[in-house]
Amino acid sequence: SNQIRREFTVSESKNINPRNGGRQGRSQRRSFGDQKRGDFEQNQTPDLQEKVVFINRSSKVVKGGRRFNFSALVIVGDREGKYGLALGKANEVSDAIRRGGELAKMRMEKISFKGHTIPHEVAAAYDGARILLRPASEGTGVIAGKTVRAVLEAVGIKDVLSKSMGSNNPANVVKATIAALKQLRTRDEIQRTRGLNRKAKEETTSIEA
């Protein structure tokens, strides 16, 4: 009988998971490796395109084991010059992505550009990340890394040349790209700020001719 009791206690102790607070059985939470980013890569709506740029996992050691938290950097755009960027945090990957998408839709901003490419060359930096964007001819496509490409495609730029220098932290690269896009100005906007009237000039030149 003593031998049977020992076998029972040993088998029972094997089923206890100390990382799960001593609860019996296997944890129902999926591991971070199982939750691939490709499952949440894009979520397209009729008007907006939502894309996950980066997912980060952080852990905290507690009495019963480790507690995981996830943060998702999500960008939303309508491909017509409007975009929104936000960082969602939650205990699960799907909840973090959902919160990031909701916050990004509430923080939409407008970028100035016309046609298929940007109007002029622009460069910007954020912390250790530096981004250079140059106009490209039609049919070139988006020549950029995956982080910069996510921003440019969400905004709606189809042809552009880019170069990322310095830090490759996705959060800093995205913010540097957005800082560069905010510097863009079209010809009409520049003439308006300088007080020039393009139509009046054209009329005067036609009259003189």
C-alpha positions in Angstrom: 0.0 0.0 0.0 2.9 2.4 0.7 4.3 1.7 -2.7 1.0 2.5 -4.4 0.7 5.8 -2.4 4.2 6.8 -3.5 3.4 6.1 -7.2 0.2 8.1 -6.9 1.8 11.1 -5.3 4.7 11.1 -7.9 2.2 10.9 -10.9 0.1 13.6 -9.3 3.0 15.9 -8.8 4.0 15.6 -12.5 0.7 17.1 -13.6 1.2 20.2 -11.5 2.6 23.1 -13.5 4.4 25.6 -11.1 4.5 28.3 -13.8 0.7 28.2 -14.0 0.2 29.0 -10.3 0.2 25.3 -9.2 -2.9 24.5 -11.2 -3.3 21.0 -12.6 -3.2 20.4 -16.3 -1.6 22.3 -19.2 -2.1 26.0 -19.7 -4.7 26.9 -22.3 -2.9 30.0 -23.4 -1.1 29.7 -26.8 2.6 30.4 -26.7 4.0 33.5 -28.4 5.6 31.4 -31.1 2.3 29.8 -32.0 0.7 33.2 -32.5 2.4 34.1 -35.7 2.3 37.6 -36.9 1.2 36.5 -40.3 -2.2 35.6 -38.9 -2.8 39.2 -38.0 -0.8 40.8 -40.9 -3.6 42.6 -42.6 -7.2 43.4 -41.8 -8.8 45.2 -44.8 -12.1 47.1 -44.4 -14.1 48.7 -47.3 -12.5 52.1 -46.6 -9.4 51.5 -44.4 -6.4 49.1 -44.6 -5.1 47.9 -41.2 -1.6 46.4 -41.0 0.5 45.2 -38.0 4.0 46.6 -38.2 5.5 44.9 -35.1 4.5 42.8 -32.1 6.5 42.9 -28.9 6.2 40.6 -25.8 7.2 41.6 -22.3 7.1 39.3 -19.2 6.9 40.0 -15.5 7.9 37.5 -12.8 5.2 37.0 -10.2 4.6 34.6 -7.4 3.0 31.9 -9.5 5.3 32.2 -12.5 5.6 34.7 -15.4 3.0 37.0 -16.7 3.1 38.0 -20.3 1.9 41.3 -21.9 1.9 42.1 -25.6 2.1 45.3 -27.5 1.2 45.7 -31.2 2.2 48.7 -33.4 -0.6 49.1 -35.9 -1.0 51.5 -38.9 -4.2 52.2 -40.6 -4.7 54.0 -44.0 -7.1 54.7 -46.7 -4.5 54.8 -49.5 -5.5 58.3 -50.4 -3.3 60.3 -48.1 -4.8 59.6 -44.7 -3.1 57.4 -42.1 -3.3 56.6 -38.4 -0.6 55.0 -36.1 -1.1 53.6 -32.6 0.4 51.1 -30.1 -2.1 48.7 -28.5 -1.3 46.8 -25.3 -3.1 43.8 -23.8 -2.6 40.4 -22.3 -3.3 38.6 -25.6 -2.0 39.3 -29.1 -5.4 39.6 -30.7 -6.6 42.1 -28.1 -3.5 44.2 -28.5 -4.0 44.3 -32.3 -7.7 45.2 -31.9 -6.9 48.0 -29.5 -4.1 49.3 -31.7 -6.4 49.4 -34.7 -9.2 51.2 -32.8 -6.7 53.9 -31.5 -5.2 54.3 -34.9 -8.6 55.0 -36.5 -9.1 57.7 -34.0 -5.8 59.4 -34.8 -6.1 59.9 -38.6 -3.9 62.5 -40.2 -3.5 63.8 -43.8 -0.3 63.7 -46.0 0.2 66.1 -48.9 1.0 64.4 -52.2 -0.5 64.1 -55.7 -0.3 61.3 -58.2 1.7 58.1 -57.9 4.8 59.5 -56.1 6.0 62.1 -53.6 6.5 65.7 -54.9 10.1 66.2 -53.8 12.9 64.5 -51.9 12.7 64.6 -48.1 14.6 63.2 -45.1 13.9 63.0 -41.4 15.2 61.4 -38.2 13.6 60.1 -35.0 16.0 59.1 -32.2 18.5 56.8 -33.9 16.5 56.1 -37.1 17.0 58.2 -40.3 14.9 57.9 -43.4 15.4 59.3 -46.9 12.6 59.3 -49.5 13.0 60.2 -53.2 10.4 60.5 -56.0 10.4 57.7 -58.6 9.0 57.4 -62.1 5.8 55.6 -62.7 6.1 51.8 -62.6 9.1 51.8 -60.2 7.1 50.6 -57.2 7.8 51.0 -53.5 11.5 50.3 -53.0 11.7 50.0 -49.2 12.0 47.6 -46.3 9.0 46.0 -44.7 8.6 48.7 -42.0 8.8 51.7 -44.3 6.7 49.8 -46.9 3.9 49.3 -44.5 3.6 53.1 -43.9 3.9 54.1 -47.6 1.4 51.5 -48.7 -1.1 52.6 -46.1 -0.8 56.3 -47.2 -1.2 55.3 -50.9 2.2 56.1 -52.4 2.9 53.7 -55.3 6.3 54.7 -56.6 9.1 55.9 -54.3 12.8 55.2 -53.5 13.8 55.0 -49.8 16.8 54.4 -47.7 16.8 53.6 -44.0 19.9 54.5 -42.0 20.9 54.2 -38.4 18.6 52.3 -36.0 16.4 49.5 -37.3 14.0 49.7 -34.3 10.5 49.3 -36.0 8.9 52.0 -33.8 11.6 54.5 -34.5 11.7 53.7 -38.2 7.9 54.2 -38.5 8.0 57.5 -36.7 10.9 58.7 -38.8 9.0 57.8 -42.0 5.9 59.7 -40.8 8.1 62.7 -39.9 9.5 62.7 -43.4 6.0 62.4 -45.0 4.8 65.3 -42.9 7.4 67.6 -44.5 5.9 67.0 -48.0 4.4 70.0 -49.7 2.8 70.2 -53.1 3.4 73.1 -55.6 0.1 74.7 -54.9 0.6 74.7 -51.2 4.1 76.3 -51.5 2.7 79.0 -53.8 -0.1 79.7 -51.5 2.2 80.1 -48.5 4.4 82.5 -50.5 1.5 84.5 -51.6 1.9 83.6 -55.3 -1.1 83.3 -57.6 -0.4 80.8 -60.3 -3.5 81.4 -62.3 -3.0 85.2 -62.3 0.5 84.7 -63.7 -0.7 82.5 -66.5 -3.4 85.1 -67.4 -0.8 87.9 -67.6 1.6 85.9 -69.7 -1.2 84.9 -72.1 -2.3 88.6 -72.4 1.2 89.7 -73.1 1.6 87.1 -75.8 
